[in-house]
Amino acid sequence: MKKIDMHGHLGYWPFALPNCGTVESLLHLCERYDIDRLVASSSLALNYDMVGGNAEMAAAADEHGRLLMYVYVNPNFLAQSCTEMDRYLPEDFAVGCKIHTSYSATPTSAPRMHDLMAEIARRTNLVKIHPGDAADLAKWARAYPDLNIIVAHSFGAGYRGAVQLALAHPNIYLDFCCSHAGRGKIRDALDCCGPGQIVFGSDVDLLDPAFTLAVFEGAKMTEEERSAVYYDNAARLLGLPPLKA
């Protein structure tokens, strides 16, 4: 089944990951796992150089139609983040923004994070954030009903809190990629909030998509659930036709 992967990265990480970090690696894994579109952010932007990393990600997405871009933004550099959004979000390949609270050393409760979220909401309808506080995410979901918020990793072992957020807010979506399997959580989430707010994300190529795919396939999803999770929910967020249009 074709898939849209809503959680990827271009670039290198300080881990022993052979044959990873390149556009070629991403495209190879997309081909291997039938990933039709991959929405990615730059690891360079997250870790060190927001401007340089975003430029690298934009060049890759502009050249390869399979790749789409999250513009990385940092609450410590609000004006520069706005410039980055204004530079890339008008492009067809840039579909939203990415925030990483840990790497920016800024919790979601910080005033500068709220200032950044307001600027994001003025410019796009999609943001992916990792990690985040449930109360702050709920506040943003209420304040910006046209902004779709993807909760990266769905709070990990605390995923039930993310499920409750999705139940309460139709513009919150859950991404379950993780470095540990958490047996049963996908089935639990599907039974609690349904498949309509769950998107597939793999953390490629920091992780091989096979890992997250195995977690989802272990949930024994119906064909309707598989279509929603693997493709249709993401397609709706990206303005693409559903799998069986």
C-alpha positions in Angstrom: 0.0 0.0 0.0 1.2 3.5 -0.8 2.2 5.6 2.1 2.8 9.2 3.1 5.5 9.5 5.7 5.0 12.7 7.8 8.2 12.4 9.8 11.6 12.3 8.1 14.9 14.1 8.2 17.6 15.0 5.7 21.2 15.0 7.0 23.6 13.4 9.4 23.2 12.7 13.2 25.9 12.0 15.8 25.1 8.3 15.8 26.6 5.3 14.1 24.2 5.1 11.2 25.9 3.6 8.1 24.7 4.8 4.6 22.4 7.4 6.1 22.0 11.1 5.9 21.8 11.7 2.2 19.0 12.4 -0.3 19.9 9.1 -2.0 19.3 7.2 1.3 15.9 8.8 1.8 14.8 8.1 -1.8 16.0 4.5 -1.6 14.0 3.9 1.6 10.9 5.6 0.1 11.2 3.2 -2.9 11.7 0.2 -0.7 8.7 0.8 1.5 6.3 2.3 -1.1 6.4 5.8 0.4 4.9 8.1 -2.1 5.7 11.3 -0.3 8.1 12.0 2.5 7.8 15.2 4.6 11.2 16.0 6.1 13.1 18.6 8.0 16.8 19.2 8.1 18.9 17.7 10.8 21.4 20.5 10.3 18.7 23.0 10.9 17.6 21.3 14.1 21.1 20.8 15.5 23.1 23.7 14.4 22.3 26.0 11.5 18.6 26.8 10.9 19.2 28.9 7.7 21.8 26.6 6.1 19.8 23.5 7.0 16.5 24.9 5.6 18.3 25.9 2.4 19.7 22.3 2.0 16.2 20.8 2.6 14.6 23.2 0.2 17.1 22.4 -2.6 16.4 18.6 -2.1 12.7 19.0 -2.1 12.7 21.3 -5.1 14.7 18.8 -7.1 12.9 15.6 -6.0 9.1 15.7 -6.1 8.8 12.8 -3.6 10.3 15.0 -0.9 8.4 17.7 0.9 9.7 20.2 3.4 9.0 21.2 6.9 10.5 24.7 7.5 12.4 24.4 10.7 11.8 27.4 13.0 13.4 28.2 16.4 11.7 30.3 19.1 15.1 31.8 20.1 15.3 33.5 16.8 11.8 34.8 16.1 12.6 37.4 13.4 14.8 34.9 11.6 12.2 32.2 11.8 9.6 34.5 10.3 12.1 35.3 7.4 12.6 31.5 6.9 8.8 30.9 6.8 8.3 33.8 4.4 11.1 32.5 2.2 10.0 28.9 1.8 6.3 28.5 2.7 5.1 30.1 -0.6 6.9 27.2 -2.4 4.8 24.2 -3.4 7.3 21.8 -1.7 7.1 23.5 1.7 4.0 22.2 3.5 4.4 23.4 7.1 6.8 24.0 10.0 8.8 21.9 12.4 9.6 22.8 16.0 11.8 20.9 18.4 11.5 22.1 21.9 14.5 20.1 23.3 17.0 21.1 20.7 15.9 24.8 21.0 15.9 24.5 24.8 12.5 26.1 24.9 9.5 24.4 26.6 6.1 24.9 25.1 5.2 27.0 28.1 7.8 29.7 27.3 6.4 33.0 26.1 8.7 33.0 23.1 7.3 29.7 22.0 3.8 31.1 22.2 5.0 34.1 20.1 6.4 31.7 17.5 3.3 29.6 17.3 1.2 32.8 16.6 3.6 33.6 13.7 3.3 30.0 12.4 -0.5 30.1 12.5 -0.5 33.3 10.4 1.5 31.6 7.6 0.5 27.9 7.4 -2.0 25.3 8.5 0.5 22.6 9.5 3.1 22.3 12.3 4.9 19.3 13.7 6.2 19.7 17.3 8.4 17.5 19.4 8.1 17.2 22.3 5.3 19.2 23.9 3.2 19.8 27.0 -0.4 18.6 26.7 -1.9 21.8 28.2 0.0 24.0 25.9 -0.9 22.0 22.8 -4.5 22.1 23.8 -4.3 25.8 24.2 -2.9 26.2 20.7 -5.4 23.8 19.2 -8.2 26.0 20.6 -6.6 29.3 19.8 -5.7 28.3 16.2 -8.5 26.0 14.9 -7.2 26.2 11.3 -3.7 25.1 12.4 -3.2 21.3 12.3 -0.7 20.2 14.9 1.1 16.9 14.6 2.3 15.6 17.9 5.6 13.9 17.0 6.1 10.6 18.8 2.7 11.1 20.6 4.5 11.5 24.0 6.2 8.1 23.7 5.2 5.9 26.6 2.7 8.6 27.7 0.7 8.2 24.5 -2.6 8.0 26.2 -2.3 11.7 27.0 -1.8 12.4 23.3 -4.9 10.2 22.5 -6.9 12.4 24.9 -5.7 15.5 23.1 -6.8 14.1 19.8 -10.2 13.2 21.2 -10.7 16.7 22.4 -9.3 18.6 19.4 -10.0 17.7 15.8 -6.9 19.6 14.6 -4.5 17.5 16.6 -2.9 14.5 14.8 -0.7 11.8 16.3 2.6 10.4 14.9 3.7 7.3 16.7 7.3 6.8 15.4 9.6 5.8 18.2 12.7 4.0 19.1 10.9 1.4 21.2 7.9 -0.6 20.0 5.4 0.0 22.8 3.3 -3.1 22.0 -0.4 -2.5 21.9 -0.4 1.3 21.8 -1.5 1.6 18.1 -4.4 -0.6 18.6 -5.3 1.2 21.8 -5.2 4.6 20.1 -7.2 3.4 17.1 -9.9 2.0 19.4 -10.0 5.2 21.6 -9.9 8.0 19.0 -10.4 6.2 15.7 -8.1 6.3 12.7 -8.9 9.8 11.4 -6.2 11.7 13.4 -3.3 9.2 13.2 -0.6 9.7 10.6 2.3 7.5 9.6 5.7 8.8 10.4 8.9 6.7 10.5 11.8 9.1 11.5 13.6 8.0 8.4 16.5 7.7 8.0 17.4 8.1 11.6 15.3 4.9 11.9 14.5 2.4 9.1 10.7 2.7 8.3 10.5 -1.1 8.8 10.5 -0.5 12.6 7.5 1.7 12.7 5.7 -0.2 10.0 6.0 -3.4 12.1 4.5 -1.6 15.1 1.5 -0.5 12.9 1.1 -3.9 11.3 1.1 -5.5 14.7 -2.1 -3.6 15.5 -4.0 -5.8 13.0 -5.6 -2.8 11.3 -8.5 -3.1 9.0 -8.1 -2.0 5.3 -10.0 1.2 6.1 -7.7 1.9 9.0 -4.6 1.2 7.0 -5.8 3.5 4.2 -6.5 6.3 6.7 -3.3 6.0 8.6 -0.8 5.2 5.9 -2.2 7.7 3.3 -5.5 9.5 3.5 -5.1 11.5 6.7 -1.8 12.9 5.5 -3.2 13.5 2.1 -5.9 15.6 3.6 -3.4 17.6 5.5 -1.3 18.1 2.4 -4.2 18.9 0.1 -3.7 15.7 -2.0 -6.4 13.3 -3.2 -7.1 10.2 -1.1 -5.6 6.9 -2.0 -8.8 5.6 -3.6 -10.1 8.9 -5.1 
